[in-house]
Amino acid sequence: MDLKAVYCHKHELAEFSKRKRASKKQLQSIAGKLNWASAVVHGGRVFLRRIIDAITPLKHDWHKAILHGEIRHDIEWWKKFLETFNGKSLILGKIPLSSVYTDACIPSAGKVQELDSLVLFFQSRMFADSTKKTYMLYFRSYESFCRGLLIPMVPISKDNLARYIVFLTQRLCYNSVVNYLNIVRLLHEEAELPYPIDTHFVKGVLKGVKRVLGAEKRPKLPITPKILSGIFTTIDLNESLDITFWAACLVAFFSFFRKSNLFTPSLQEFNPDRHLNRASVKFSKEGATLTLRKTKTIQNRERALEVPLPIIPGSPFCPCQALKLSFDICPSSHNLVSAFMFSSKSKLMPLTYNGFLARLKQSLKSLGYDSSKYSGHSFRRGGATFALECGVPSEIIQTQGDWKSDAYKNYLDPSFTHRQTVMNVFAKALPKMV
C-alpha cells in the first residue's frame, strides 16, 4: 500500500471516529477500504467484523447505525496501527502475486473498492443471525481475556490458548468451553494464520478438562402428556393470551418445531419465512398443514418443510381446534402475522418466545414443577418421545422434527415404564424361541 493511501485512510478514520452515527453507504466505504488494506495488514480483518455486522441490518444506503463502543474500539485499533504503519506487510506471503492493484487509475480503484464492498456484504451473510449473536458472545469473552492479559487476539500462542481454556473452565462446562473456542478458530482462519489447538500441548489440556469436569449434557426435561394435561388446568379460556398460549403449547408438542420457528423474538424481528404465520397454516378435513421455508436445516430456501397436525374431535388437546379458536378470537386484516397473536389493550400483539416462556413457567410453578428444568424446547423433546412410545417409526419422527442427522436420538427420552414394557415383551418372546 503506498504512503498516500495510508495517509488518506488515517485522515478518513480520524473523521469517522468523530461521528455518532454512520449511514450504510459510509460504513461500506470505510469497510471496503480497510478490507483492501487487510491484504498487507495481517490480522486486520479481525477488526473489521463488527463494522460488517453493523452493515447487515441496514436495508437502504441512507439508513444509519449507531457507532457504539465496540465499533469504536475497532476504529481506534486501525487508527493507532496506521500511525506507525509504513505501508508494507510485516509478514511476507508465501504465494506470489498474480495481479497488482494501484491507485494510478481513479475509476479502477473505485471499482475495486465497490467490489470489495460487495465481497464484505456477501461475507456478512455467511452465518444466520442467531449464529452471529452466539459468535458475538464468544467474541466478547475472548476479547476481554486478551485485553486483560495485554496480548493480541491474533495470532495466539499455544500457552495463551491453554490459559484461555483454563479461564473458561472457571464458569463453563467442558462442552461450552469447546463451543467458545470456535471464535478463536474463526478469527485465525479469517487472518489466514495457523490455529494452535491441534498441538499436543493444547489437546492434552482439553483432555484434562474433559476428564475433570466431565462432558455430561443436561438438556431440559420433556413436557409429557401428563404435564400437558396439567397445564390445561391453569388456562383461563376467557383470556386472549391464555387461549393463544394453549394453542402454541399444542402446536409445539405435535409439530416438534424448534422454538426459533414457532415464536418471533419481537414484533420488529418477525420473519414470515422463518416464523410460523397464519398464511402458512392450511386447515382441511384431515387436520392442518404447517409450512416453513427457512429452518435450522433449510437455510437457502432449497425446499419447504410441511408438517401435518391431527384433528382430535371434542378434545381440548386438539391442536387444530385450539389454533382455529385463537385465530377467531384475534382476527387480523392480513395473514402475514405470527400464528400466535393475542389481544393486549385493544391491540394485536405476537406471542414472543420470552412471553411464552414466562407463561409456561407460571403454569409449571402452580403445578409444583421446577420450572427451571423446562423450556420451549421441552415440547419438542416431549412430543418426539411420546411419538416413539406410541410406536411411530424413528424415520418419521426425524422427518416431522426436521432433523437432518441422527441428532434427533438425543431428544428421545423414553420413560422407564415404556422401557419396562419393552423388556416384558422381550421376556415373553424369549421362551418361544428356545
C-alpha positions, 0 to 999 in steps of 0.5 A: 500500500503506498504512503498516500493511501495510508495517509488518506485512510488515517485522515478518513478514520480520524473523521469517522471516529468523530461521528455518532452515527454512520449511514450504510453507504459510509460504513461500506466505504470505510469497510471496503477500504480497510478490507483492501488494506487487510491484504498487507495488514495481517490480522486486520480483518479481525477488526473489521467484523463488527463494522460488517455486522453493523452493515447487515441490518441496514436495508437502504444506503441512507439508513444509519447505525449507531457507532457504539463502543465496540465499533469504536474500539475497532476504529481506534485499533486501525487508527493507532496501527496506521500511525506507525504503519509504513505501508508494507506487510510485516509478514511476507506471503508465501504465494506470489502475486498474480495481479497488482492493484494501484491507485494510478487509475481513479475509476479502477480503484473505485471499482475495486473498492465497490467490489470489495464492498460487495465481497464484505456484504456477501461475507456478512451473510455467511452465518444466520443471525442467531449464529452471529449473536452466539459468535458475538458472545464468544467474541466478547469473552475472548476479547476481554481475556486478551485485553486483560492479559495485554496480548493480541487476539491474533495470532495466539500462542499455544500457552495463551490458548491453554490459559484461555481454556483454563479461564473458561473452565472457571464458569463453563462446562467442558462442552461450552468451553469447546463451543467458545473456542470456535471464535478463536478458530474463526478469527485465525482462519479469517487472518489466514494464520495457523490455529494452535489447538491441534498441538499436543500441548493444547489437546492434552489440556482439553483432555484434562478438562474433559476428564475433570469436569466431565462432558455430561449434557443436561438438556431440559426435561420433556413436557409429557402428556401428563404435564400437558394435561396439567397445564390445561388446568391453569388456562383461563379460556376467557383470556386472549393470551391464555387461549393463544398460549394453549394453542402454541403449547399444542402446536409445539408438542405435535409439530416438534418445531424448534422454538426459533420457528414457532415464536418471533423474538419481537414484533420488529424481528418477525420473519414470515419465512422463518416464523410460523404465520397464519398464511402458512397454516392450511386447515382441511378435513384431515387436520392442518398443514404447517409450512416453513421455508427457512429452518435450522436445516433449510437455510437457502430456501432449497425446499419447504418443510410441511408438517401435518397436525391431527384433528382430535374431535371434542378434545381440548388437546386438539391442536387444530381446534385450539389454533382455529379458536385463537385465530377467531378470537384475534382476527387480523386484516392480513395473514402475514402475522405470527400464528400466535397473536393475542389481544393486549389493550385493544391491540394485536400483539405476537406471542414472543418466545420470552412471553411464552416462556414466562407463561409456561413457567407460571403454569409449571410453578402452580403445578409444583414443577421446577420450572427451571428444568423446562423450556420451549424446547421441552415440547419438542423433546416431549412430543418426539418421545411420546411419538416413539412410545406410541410406536411411530417409526424413528424415520418419521419422527426425524422427518416431522422434527426436521432433523437432518442427522441422527441428532434427533436420538438425543431428544428421545427420552423414553420413560422407564415404564415404556422401557419396562414394557419393552423388556416384558415383551422381550421376556415373553418372546424369549421362551418361544424361541428356545 
